[in-house]
Amino acid sequence: MTGIDDVDYEILELLMADARRSYREIAEAVDRSPPTVSECVERL
């Protein structure tokens, strides 16, 4: 398993602020694709 990187921390902060936020919204905020965000959330 890899460590948590800066993007992972950004995703966590966004989810803590609003857990109902869509993967698409998070992806736009962290400049990643929605599938990448989904994989990160699943891994976390």
N, CA, C and O atoms as a DFTB+ gen file, in Angstrom:
176 C
 N C O
     1  1       0.840      -1.184       0.000
     2  2       0.000       0.000       0.000
     3  2       0.878       1.239       0.000
     4  3       1.886       1.302       0.705
     5  1       0.491       2.207      -0.787
     6  2       1.243       3.449      -0.841
     7  2       0.762       4.401       0.243
     8  3      -0.332       4.245       0.784
     9  1       1.592       5.387       0.551
    10  2       1.234       6.370       1.560
    11  2       0.213       7.367       1.042
    12  3      -0.152       7.370      -0.134
    13  1      -0.231       8.202       1.948
    14  2      -1.196       9.236       1.589
    15  2      -0.438      10.440       1.060
    16  3       0.481      10.941       1.708
    17  1      -0.832      10.907      -0.138
    18  2      -0.149      12.046      -0.735
    19  2      -0.993      13.316      -0.583
    20  3      -2.055      13.294       0.039
    21  1      -0.513      14.410      -1.153
    22  2      -1.189      15.701      -1.026
    23  2      -2.594      15.683      -1.618
    24  3      -3.512      16.281      -1.056
    25  1      -2.767      15.004      -2.744
    26  2      -4.084      14.926      -3.374
    27  2      -5.052      14.173      -2.461
    28  3      -6.210      14.568      -2.320
    29  1      -4.578      13.088      -1.839
    30  2      -5.421      12.346      -0.906
    31  2      -5.886      13.253       0.238
    32  3      -7.051      13.214       0.632
    33  1      -4.976      14.061       0.761
    34  2      -5.345      14.988       1.834
    35  2      -6.379      16.007       1.354
    36  3      -7.312      16.339       2.087
    37  1      -6.217      16.499       0.140
    38  2      -7.192      17.448      -0.412
    39  2      -8.564      16.790      -0.547
    40  3      -9.584      17.396      -0.220
    41  1      -8.584      15.556      -1.027
    42  2      -9.843      14.825      -1.165
    43  2     -10.493      14.642       0.195
    44  3     -11.696      14.857       0.342
    45  1      -9.714      14.249       1.186
    46  2     -10.254      14.077       2.535
    47  2     -10.829      15.378       3.084
    48  3     -11.901      15.374       3.689
    49  1     -10.132      16.481       2.880
    50  2     -10.622      17.767       3.367
    51  2     -11.940      18.144       2.695
    52  3     -12.859      18.633       3.351
    53  1     -12.027      17.914       1.388
    54  2     -13.263      18.212       0.672
    55  2     -14.417      17.349       1.175
    56  3     -15.535      17.837       1.334
    57  1     -14.149      16.080       1.424
    58  2     -15.196      15.191       1.919
    59  2     -15.595      15.529       3.352
    60  3     -16.767      15.406       3.707
    61  1     -14.652      15.948       4.170
    62  2     -14.998      16.342       5.539
    63  2     -15.856      17.600       5.549
    64  3     -16.726      17.754       6.407
    65  1     -15.616      18.490       4.609
    66  2     -16.396      19.720       4.518
    67  2     -17.808      19.428       4.000
    68  3     -18.770      20.065       4.430
    69  1     -17.932      18.472       3.084
    70  2     -19.233      18.130       2.501
    71  2     -19.156      16.703       1.964
    72  3     -18.696      16.477       0.845
    73  1     -19.604      15.756       2.763
    74  2     -19.508      14.346       2.398
    75  2     -20.438      13.964       1.248
    76  3     -20.313      12.873       0.690
    77  1     -21.367      14.847       0.889
    78  2     -22.294      14.554      -0.200
    79  2     -21.778      15.057      -1.547
    80  3     -22.457      14.925      -2.565
    81  1     -20.599      15.621      -1.548
    82  2     -20.003      16.147      -2.779
    83  2     -19.765      15.002      -3.764
    84  3     -19.348      13.915      -3.364
    85  1     -20.026      15.241      -5.031
    86  2     -19.855      14.190      -6.045
    87  2     -18.377      14.018      -6.398
    88  3     -17.556      14.912      -6.194
    89  1     -18.074      12.846      -6.931
    90  2     -16.702      12.595      -7.377
    91  2     -16.315      13.581      -8.468
    92  3     -15.155      13.983      -8.557
    93  1     -17.265      13.970      -9.290
    94  2     -16.988      14.930     -10.359
    95  2     -16.558      16.277      -9.768
    96  3     -15.594      16.880     -10.241
    97  1     -17.264      16.747      -8.743
    98  2     -16.900      18.018      -8.104
    99  2     -15.515      17.936      -7.457
   100  3     -14.704      18.855      -7.570
   101  1     -15.271      16.831      -6.786
   102  2     -13.970      16.645      -6.136
   103  2     -12.870      16.591      -7.195
   104  3     -11.817      17.208      -7.033
   105  1     -13.115      15.858      -8.272
   106  2     -12.129      15.722      -9.346
   107  2     -11.762      17.077      -9.932
   108  3     -10.592      17.344     -10.202
   109  1     -12.763      17.934     -10.128
   110  2     -12.486      19.268     -10.656
   111  2     -11.643      20.081      -9.667
   112  3     -10.764      20.840     -10.074
   113  1     -11.913      19.922      -8.383
   114  2     -11.190      20.689      -7.364
   115  2      -9.732      20.257      -7.236
   116  3      -8.865      21.082      -6.945
   117  1      -9.454      18.965      -7.453
   118  2      -8.087      18.459      -7.289
   119  2      -7.393      18.178      -8.615
   120  3      -6.287      17.638      -8.641
   121  1      -8.047      18.548      -9.720
   122  2      -7.480      18.389     -11.063
   123  2      -7.123      16.938     -11.382
   124  3      -6.029      16.629     -11.855
   125  1      -8.086      16.063     -11.106
   126  2      -7.955      14.639     -11.439
   127  2      -9.249      14.191     -12.099
   128  3     -10.214      14.953     -12.146
   129  1      -9.282      12.973     -12.608
   130  2     -10.495      12.446     -13.225
   131  2     -11.404      11.843     -12.138
   132  3     -10.918      11.427     -11.087
   133  1     -12.714      11.797     -12.390
   134  2     -13.618      11.176     -11.417
   135  2     -13.262       9.718     -11.086
   136  3     -13.348       9.336      -9.919
   137  1     -12.862       8.881     -12.074
   138  2     -12.464       7.514     -11.705
   139  2     -11.241       7.481     -10.777
   140  3     -11.153       6.622      -9.899
   141  1     -10.311       8.402     -10.968
   142  2      -9.139       8.468     -10.094
   143  2      -9.561       8.836      -8.681
   144  3      -9.068       8.258      -7.713
   145  1     -10.468       9.792      -8.559
   146  2     -10.970      10.184      -7.240
   147  2     -11.693       9.013      -6.585
   148  3     -11.518       8.758      -5.394
   149  1     -12.497       8.309      -7.358
   150  2     -13.207       7.143      -6.826
   151  2     -12.235       6.102      -6.278
   152  3     -12.453       5.556      -5.196
   153  1     -11.172       5.830      -7.017
   154  2     -10.176       4.858      -6.565
   155  2      -9.482       5.331      -5.291
   156  3      -9.229       4.538      -4.384
   157  1      -9.177       6.624      -5.228
   158  2      -8.537       7.174      -4.029
   159  2      -9.435       7.038      -2.807
   160  3      -8.984       6.641      -1.732
   161  1     -10.709       7.373      -2.983
   162  2     -11.657       7.286      -1.864
   163  2     -11.803       5.828      -1.413
   164  3     -11.831       5.550      -0.214
   165  1     -11.892       4.921      -2.349
   166  2     -12.012       3.509      -2.007
   167  2     -10.776       3.035      -1.244
   168  3     -10.887       2.285      -0.274
   169  1      -9.610       3.472      -1.683
   170  2      -8.348       3.084      -1.030
   171  2      -8.248       3.668       0.375
   172  3      -7.744       3.019       1.292
   173  1      -8.731       4.896       0.536
   174  2      -8.648       5.564       1.837
   175  2      -9.622       4.914       2.797
   176  3      -9.714       5.323       3.954
